[in-house]
Amino acid sequence: MGTGGWALFPFVAWLDHRGAGFRPLLFVLAAALLLLSAARTPFGAEDDYYYKLGTGDRLRVTVYGHEDLSGEFEVGSSGTVSLPLIGEVRASGLGAKQLEETIIGQLKPNYLKNPSVTVEVLNYRPFFIIGEVKQPGSYPYVSGMRALNAVAIAGGYTYRAKKSKIYIMRGGDAQREKEVANPETLVLPGDVIEVPERFF
């Protein structure tokens, strides 16, 4: 889905703010946006720059000219993928390009002289949203989404929400430290978004 579809999300959030009379239209629009999003390519250049692989990601590894070494693999709970010939390879915390380089390094020179490898992420782990949203929980990741989009997918803010501040914990951050985000902050697979409660 292009940027035009995501531009509708502020309008969806506005409808939610208007009250129950607009709920049917709100859910129709939200469903339409999710269907349109499914037509997008998995990741853009900006996403690739930030995204780190993690447990639950499903990958397609292609070793050109060697179908027996290629296939679809999942990052396991240990953070590794089990590949033909070279066995367990650590993937968690790496970008797709970094994993490509790691696989190439393990294939040459003992197995292949000049291997050419690509890694593509097929399915991303979900993101999570907690705190003062109407439907907290985990949701399928949609490429290119921002924090405001995530709030809209989770039903919008509650009346207690502190809308001026959002926190995000990156799924690829082993320390799980909170960052202060804003409505335009890029959300990545595995991220945890927290909408705090206001106290006045």
C-alpha positions in Angstrom: 0.0 0.0 0.0 1.3 3.5 -0.8 1.5 6.5 1.5 -2.0 7.5 0.5 -3.5 4.6 2.4 -1.6 5.3 5.5 -2.6 9.0 5.3 -6.2 7.9 6.1 -5.2 6.7 9.6 -5.4 10.1 11.2 -8.9 10.3 9.8 -9.7 6.9 11.3 -8.4 8.1 14.7 -10.5 11.3 14.4 -13.6 9.2 13.7 -12.9 7.1 16.8 -12.7 10.3 18.8 -16.1 11.4 17.5 -17.9 8.6 19.4 -20.0 5.5 19.1 -22.1 6.8 16.2 -19.1 6.6 13.9 -17.9 3.1 15.1 -19.3 1.1 12.1 -17.6 3.4 9.6 -14.4 3.3 11.7 -14.2 -0.5 11.6 -15.0 -0.6 7.9 -12.2 1.9 7.2 -9.7 0.0 9.4 -10.5 -3.3 7.7 -10.1 -1.7 4.3 -6.7 -0.2 5.3 -5.4 -3.6 6.5 -6.5 -5.3 3.2 -4.8 -2.6 1.2 -1.7 -2.9 3.3 -1.4 -6.6 2.4 -0.7 -5.7 -1.2 2.6 -3.9 -0.3 6.0 -5.4 -0.8 7.2 -6.7 2.6 9.8 -4.1 3.4 11.2 -0.8 2.0 14.7 0.5 2.2 14.0 2.5 5.4 12.6 -0.6 7.1 15.6 -2.7 6.1 18.0 -0.2 7.6 16.4 -0.5 11.0 15.1 -4.1 11.1 16.9 -6.8 13.0 15.9 -10.4 12.7 14.4 -12.3 15.7 12.7 -15.4 16.8 9.6 -16.2 14.7 10.7 -14.6 11.5 10.4 -16.8 8.5 13.1 -16.4 5.9 13.8 -17.5 2.3 17.5 -18.2 1.8 18.7 -18.5 -1.8 22.1 -19.8 -2.6 22.3 -19.2 -6.4 23.0 -22.3 -8.4 22.4 -24.6 -5.4 18.8 -25.5 -4.9 19.8 -28.1 -2.3 21.2 -25.4 -0.1 18.2 -23.0 -0.6 14.8 -23.0 1.1 12.5 -21.5 3.7 13.7 -21.4 7.3 12.4 -20.0 10.6 14.5 -18.2 13.2 14.1 -20.5 16.2 13.8 -19.8 19.9 17.6 -19.9 20.2 17.9 -17.1 17.7 19.4 -19.3 15.0 18.4 -20.8 11.7 19.4 -24.4 10.7 20.8 -24.4 7.2 21.9 -27.3 5.0 25.6 -28.1 5.0 26.7 -25.4 7.5 24.1 -26.1 10.3 23.1 -23.6 12.9 23.7 -19.9 12.1 22.9 -17.1 14.4 20.3 -14.7 12.9 18.8 -12.9 15.9 20.0 -9.3 16.1 21.3 -9.3 12.5 19.9 -7.5 9.5 19.1 -9.5 6.4 22.3 -8.2 4.6 24.4 -9.1 7.6 23.0 -12.6 7.7 23.8 -13.0 3.9 27.4 -12.1 4.7 27.5 -14.5 7.6 26.2 -17.4 5.4 28.7 -16.5 2.6 31.5 -16.5 5.1 30.6 -20.0 6.3 30.2 -21.4 2.9 33.5 -20.3 1.5 36.1 -21.5 0.8 35.5 -24.9 2.3 32.1 -25.6 0.6 31.7 -23.1 -2.3 34.3 -21.0 -4.0 32.3 -17.9 -4.7 28.8 -18.3 -3.2 26.1 -15.8 -3.9 23.4 -15.6 -1.2 20.2 -13.6 -0.7 18.0 -13.5 2.4 14.4 -12.4 2.2 12.0 -12.1 5.2 8.7 -13.8 4.3 6.7 -13.4 7.5 7.5 -10.9 10.3 6.7 -11.4 14.0 3.8 -9.3 15.3 4.0 -6.0 17.1 2.4 -5.4 20.6 0.5 -2.5 22.0 -0.3 -2.0 25.7 -1.6 0.7 28.0 -4.4 3.1 27.3 -5.7 1.8 24.0 -9.1 0.2 23.6 -7.9 -3.2 22.4 -4.4 -3.9 23.6 -2.7 -7.0 22.4 -0.6 -8.3 19.6 -1.3 -7.6 15.9 0.1 -8.7 12.6 2.8 -6.4 11.4 2.1 -4.1 8.5 5.0 -2.7 6.6 5.6 1.0 6.9 3.4 1.6 9.9 3.9 4.4 12.4 3.0 4.6 16.0 -0.3 6.4 15.3 -1.3 3.6 12.8 -0.7 1.1 15.6 -2.9 3.0 18.0 -5.7 3.1 15.3 -5.4 -0.6 14.7 -5.8 -1.2 18.5 -9.1 0.7 18.5 -7.8 4.2 19.3 -7.0 5.9 22.6 -9.0 5.4 25.8 -10.2 8.6 27.5 -7.4 8.2 30.1 -4.6 8.1 27.5 -1.8 10.6 27.6 -1.8 11.3 23.9 1.2 13.6 24.0 3.7 10.8 24.8 4.1 7.2 23.5 6.8 4.8 24.5 8.3 2.1 22.3 10.5 -0.9 23.2 12.3 -2.2 20.1 11.9 -5.9 19.4 15.6 -6.1 18.4 16.8 -4.5 21.6 18.1 -7.1 24.0 18.1 -4.5 26.9 14.3 -3.8 26.3 14.8 -0.2 27.1 11.9 2.2 26.5 12.3 5.0 24.0 10.1 8.1 23.8 8.2 8.0 20.5 5.9 10.3 18.6 2.9 9.5 16.3 5.3 9.3 13.2 7.8 7.0 14.8 8.4 3.9 12.6 7.1 0.6 14.1 9.0 -2.6 13.4 8.1 -6.3 14.0 8.4 -7.3 17.6 8.2 -3.8 18.9 6.1 -3.1 22.1 4.2 0.2 22.0 3.0 1.6 25.3 0.4 4.4 25.7 0.7 5.8 29.2 -2.2 7.0 31.4 -2.6 10.7 32.1 -2.8 11.7 35.7 -5.0 14.9 35.5 
